Amino acid sequence: MEDLTWQRHQWIADHILPWEAEVRRWLRRYTRTLHADDIDDLIQEAYARLWSSDFSHIRDGRKFFYTIVRNALQDQLRRARIVQIECVAELDTLDVDEAPGPERWVSARQQFEQLLQALKKLTPQRRTVFQLRRFEELPLREIAQKLGVTEKTVENLLRLAQGQVIKTLFAEGEAADYTSEKNYERRRKRD
Amino acid sequence: MSAAGSATDLNTIDLEALRWVLLLERGPLPADQQRQLSAWITSDVRHRGALIRAQAASLRLNRLSALAGGRSVFETPAHGHVSRRRVLAVAASAAGALGLLTWESREWLEDLWSGTRYSSGIGEMRKVVLPDGSVMTLNTQSEVRAHYTRHSREIHLAKGEVLFDVAHDATREFVVRIDSWSVVAVGTAFDVRRLSGSALDVAVTEGVVQMLTPAQPRQRLAALQQATVEGAGQIAVRQVSDAELQRRLAWRTGLIVFDGETLRQALSEMNRYSRQQLAVEDPELAESRIVGVFSTSDAKTFVQGMRSTLGVEAVESGNTVLLRRPR
C-alpha cells in the first residue's frame, strides 16, 4: 500500500506541483474578488480532488490541474451563490496551451540553484537546520546536539524552514523558469 | 512579507500538514497519533489536500536535496567537523519501532517473515523493513526472498537491484545469495544489482562485505568499492568515488543521473523504469554522450531533452519510441 501511495505522490510532485505557481497567478488575475486565503483553500481542495481521481492515464498534468481547480472554483461559486459572470465566463474560455517546452528537462540542476536562492532568504538558524537535515541527512537528535537546542526546537525550525522553502519554490514559483510570464511569452512566440 | 520570513505568512493548514509529513517521515506513527491524523484529515477536505501537497512538495525537496551530495552548501555556524550522510539512519529508526514488540511477537514475526517474497513492478521503488530492522530498498523490477531464522538472515536475490541497510547483529550474518555467489555482511550498507543479461554487480556504501563463491578465494569489499562478476565468474574490483556512488544510488530518490554515459547506456537505464521502451538504431548516435538529471518516472521529459540537445526526433510505434536523426 505504501508503495502505490509513494508512486502517486511522485506523480503529483513531477506533474502537478511544477504548475502550482502558474495556476495561482491565473487565479489571482481572473478572480479579483478572491483573497489570498481563498486561493490557498482552493489549491488545497484541488489537491484533495486530484488525489481521489484516477490519474494513471493522464499525460498532461498542467491541463488536468487547471481543470480540477476550475471545477473546484465553480462549485465554490455555486455554493456561495455569488454570481460572477465575468469570472465564470473566463473559466469557460480558458484555453490551456499544450505541453511545456524543453526548458523543463534541464531544470533539475537549475531548480537546485533556486532551492539555494530560497534558502538564502531563511534565517541562519532555519537554514542550518534545513541543510543538516536535508543535505547531510542527519537525525534530528544529532542536529539538536550540534546546535545545543532541544529536539522539539529542531523539529519546529525544520518545519518553518521547509514551509517557507515550499512557499517560495512552489507557491510563488521561483523554482520554475518556465512558468514565469516572460518565458511563457517567449515560448509562445517561438512555437 | 518580512525579510526574516515570519511564520505568520505561512498558511496554518499547510503548516499543520507539514508537521504530519515530518512526523511520518520518521517512521510509523504510534496508534494515538495515527488516530489524531485520521481525525484531522477527515475533518476538512482542505486538510487532506494540504497533506497531499506537503507530501509531494517534500518528496521533491528531498530529491533536489540529493543534488547537494551529502554536504552543506552554506556555512553552518557553531559546529566543526560534519559527519557524512547516514545511510543507516533508516535502519536504526525502524529497529527502534520494533523494539516495542514483546519477545513472543518477535518470534511470531520471524515465522511470518521467513521465506517471504518481495517484488517491485516496472518503475516501482519499494522499501521493506525486515524483522531485525534491516531495510531493503528494491529498485524497479526486482525480486527477493527473505529467510529469517533465529540463527540466520538470508536473502535470495532473483533479479533486479536492491540496496541493503543492514542492522548490526554480531550473532547472525546477513547473507545475500545471487546465483552461486554469497555476499556476507554483519552491519553495513551495500547495493546489489543483477540485471538480466548483464553482470552481477555489488557496491558498498558503508562497512565491509565479503563475497564468496565455491572454488574461489573470498573477496573482501570495503566502502567505496565495487565488484563486477562477468559471465565467466571472473571478479573485478575497483575503487569508486563518493560522487559516482551517489549517482549510482540516485534511484532511491527517484532520479537517474547521467554523467557522460552513452545514449545506448542511458536508454537501457531509462527502460528499466518504464513499460514504454526507448530505442536507438543509428550506431553513431548511440555513442553520443549524455549529461543530465532525470526523473525515473518521466521518460517523456527525457525524450524532450534528447530532442533539444541531440536534435533527434522521436518516432513512436506501439510500445517503442525510436530516437533517430531527422531525415
Interface residues (C-beta under 8 A of the other chain):
Chain A: E2 D3 W6 Q7 H9 Q10 W11 I12 A13 D14 H15 I16 L17 E20 D37 D40 D41 I43 Q44 E45 A46 Y47 A48 R49 L50 W51 R59 P102 R104 W105 V106 A108 R109 Q111 F112 L115 L116 L119 K120 K121 L122 T123 P124 R126 R127 T128 Q131 L132 R134 F135 E136 E137 L138 P139 L140 E142 K146 L147 G148 E155 L158 R159 L160 Q162 G163 Q164 V165 I166 K167 L169 F170
Chain B: A3 A4 G5 A7 D9 L10 N11 I13 D14 L15 L18 R19 L22 R26 V45 R46 H47 R48 G49 A50 I52 R53 A54 Q55 A56 A57 S58 L59 R60 L61 N62 R63 L64 S65 L67 A68 G70 R71 S72 V73 F74 T76 P77 A78 H79 V82 S83 R84 R85 R86 A89 A92 S93 S120 G123 E124 M125 R126 K127 G254 L255 G292 V293 F294 S295 S297 D298 K300 T301 F302 Q304 G305 R307 S308
